[in-house]
């Protein structure tokens, strides 16, 4: 074959066009493949760690996130709330959380890494109901001289602002503390406490 009449400019154009189209096709094919490497919403709900922005949470406020299909309450406690927790040690069943389910770093009076923040699974340890958050001396206070906490209206179980169960109620143990860690002052991760300070 005689190559003397070949249009080299056209050949370069066709080669470049084929390369671009092939590269675009490879990139388009890689997108779904790469997307399969990130956990789905279903996987996250089953147990993957959940990152939470708590930077806008004001003292005395609570927010609710989901982890493993369960509600996780994050309460930013005021100094008054912390003082009230300390004053109720005699009224709760497990004041130092020795018989309850929580990571070692939360086996303390405030059941927290940082006293100011309570991170707790919002499910009653009696029959799995979800207690209500009741502020101090609110209209729906379950008892006289209520200092705030969580009240399960289904069967009357009460928990203080550290999730500690009061004596004489149906719930056998304190609310469960999930594994968690702070990754910055305004961010925490629920479901992972590895390499936490």
C-alpha positions in Angstrom: 0.0 0.0 0.0 1.3 3.4 -0.9 1.3 5.8 2.2 2.3 8.8 0.2 -1.4 10.0 -0.2 -2.3 9.6 3.5 -3.6 12.7 5.2 -1.5 12.8 8.4 -3.4 15.6 9.9 -6.6 13.7 9.6 -5.0 10.6 11.0 -3.8 12.6 14.1 -7.2 14.1 14.5 -8.9 10.7 14.4 -6.4 9.2 16.8 -6.9 12.1 19.3 -10.6 11.9 19.0 -10.6 8.1 19.6 -8.3 8.7 22.7 -10.6 11.4 24.1 -13.8 9.3 23.6 -12.1 6.2 25.0 -10.8 8.2 28.1 -14.3 9.7 28.7 -15.8 6.2 28.4 -13.3 4.8 30.9 -14.0 7.7 33.3 -17.8 7.2 33.0 -17.4 3.5 33.7 -15.2 4.2 36.7 -17.7 6.5 38.5 -20.2 3.7 39.4 -17.3 1.4 40.4 -15.9 4.0 42.7 -19.3 4.9 44.1 -19.7 1.2 45.2 -16.8 1.7 47.5 -18.5 4.2 49.8 -20.9 2.8 52.3 -24.6 3.0 51.4 -27.2 4.6 53.7 -28.4 1.1 54.7 -24.8 0.2 55.7 -24.5 3.4 57.7 -27.7 2.6 59.5 -26.5 -0.9 60.3 -23.5 0.4 62.1 -21.1 2.5 60.2 -19.8 5.5 62.2 -21.8 8.7 61.9 -20.2 12.1 62.0 -22.2 14.8 63.8 -21.8 18.6 63.7 -22.4 19.9 67.3 -21.0 23.4 66.8 -24.4 25.1 66.9 -25.7 23.1 69.9 -26.3 25.6 72.7 -26.0 24.9 76.5 -29.2 23.2 77.7 -30.1 22.0 74.2 -30.4 18.4 72.9 -30.1 17.1 69.4 -31.0 13.6 68.0 -29.0 11.6 65.5 -29.5 8.0 64.3 -26.9 5.3 64.6 -27.6 1.6 64.0 -31.2 2.6 63.6 -31.4 3.9 67.1 -31.9 7.5 68.3 -28.7 8.9 69.9 -29.2 12.0 72.1 -26.5 14.6 72.3 -27.1 16.9 75.2 -25.0 20.0 75.9 -25.2 20.4 79.7 -25.0 23.6 81.6 -23.1 24.0 84.8 -26.4 23.9 86.7 -27.2 20.6 85.0 -23.8 19.2 86.0 -24.4 20.4 89.6 -27.8 18.8 89.7 -26.3 15.4 88.5 -23.8 15.5 91.3 -26.6 16.2 93.8 -28.6 13.1 92.8 -26.0 10.3 93.5 -28.0 8.9 96.4 -31.2 8.8 94.3 -29.9 6.8 91.4 -29.2 3.0 91.3 -25.8 3.0 89.7 -24.2 6.4 90.4 -20.7 5.5 89.1 -22.0 3.4 86.2 -20.3 0.3 87.3 -23.1 -2.1 86.2 -24.2 -0.3 83.1 -23.2 -0.5 79.4 -20.8 2.2 78.3 -17.2 2.5 77.2 -14.6 2.7 79.9 -14.1 6.5 79.4 -17.7 7.0 80.3 -17.6 5.0 83.6 -17.9 8.1 85.7 -20.5 10.3 87.4 -21.2 12.3 84.3 -20.9 9.3 81.9 -19.0 11.3 79.3 -15.6 12.0 77.8 -16.2 15.7 78.4 -18.6 16.6 81.2 -20.4 19.2 79.2 -21.7 16.7 76.5 -23.8 13.6 77.1 -24.0 11.2 74.2 -26.5 8.4 75.0 -28.7 6.0 73.1 -32.3 7.2 73.7 -33.9 3.8 74.4 -35.2 2.8 77.8 -33.4 -0.2 79.3 -36.8 -1.6 80.5 -38.8 -2.5 77.4 -37.1 -0.4 74.6 -39.4 2.7 74.6 -38.0 6.1 73.9 -38.1 8.4 77.0 -39.0 12.1 76.8 -36.5 14.9 77.6 -38.0 16.8 80.5 -36.4 20.0 81.6 -36.0 21.0 85.3 -39.4 22.0 86.9 -41.1 21.8 83.5 -44.9 21.5 83.2 -44.6 17.8 82.6 -42.2 17.0 85.4 -42.7 13.4 86.5 -42.0 14.0 90.2 -41.8 16.9 92.7 -38.3 18.6 92.7 -37.4 17.2 89.3 -34.0 18.4 88.3 -34.3 17.5 84.7 -33.6 14.3 82.8 -35.4 11.6 80.8 -38.8 10.1 81.6 -40.4 7.1 80.0 -44.2 7.6 80.2 -44.9 4.0 79.1 -43.8 2.4 82.5 -42.6 5.3 84.6 -38.8 4.8 84.4 -36.8 8.0 85.1 -33.2 8.8 84.3 -31.1 11.9 85.3 -29.2 14.2 83.0 -26.3 11.6 82.8 -28.7 8.8 81.8 -28.5 7.2 85.2 -31.6 5.3 86.3 -33.4 6.3 89.5 -34.0 3.7 92.2 -37.5 2.1 92.4 -38.4 2.3 88.6 -38.8 -0.6 86.2 -35.7 0.1 84.2 -32.8 -2.1 85.5 -29.8 -0.2 84.3 -28.6 3.2 83.1 -29.1 4.3 79.5 -26.5 2.9 77.1 -23.6 5.1 76.1 -22.4 4.3 72.5 -18.7 4.4 71.5 -17.9 8.0 70.3 -15.0 10.4 70.1 -14.5 14.1 69.4 -12.6 14.8 66.2 -12.7 18.6 66.7 -14.3 21.0 69.2 -17.5 21.1 67.1 -17.5 17.6 65.6 -17.9 14.1 67.0 -18.2 10.6 65.6 -20.7 8.1 67.0 -19.8 4.5 66.6 -16.1 4.8 66.6 -13.8 5.6 69.5 -10.5 4.3 68.1 -7.4 6.4 68.7 -9.4 8.9 70.8 -7.7 11.1 73.2 
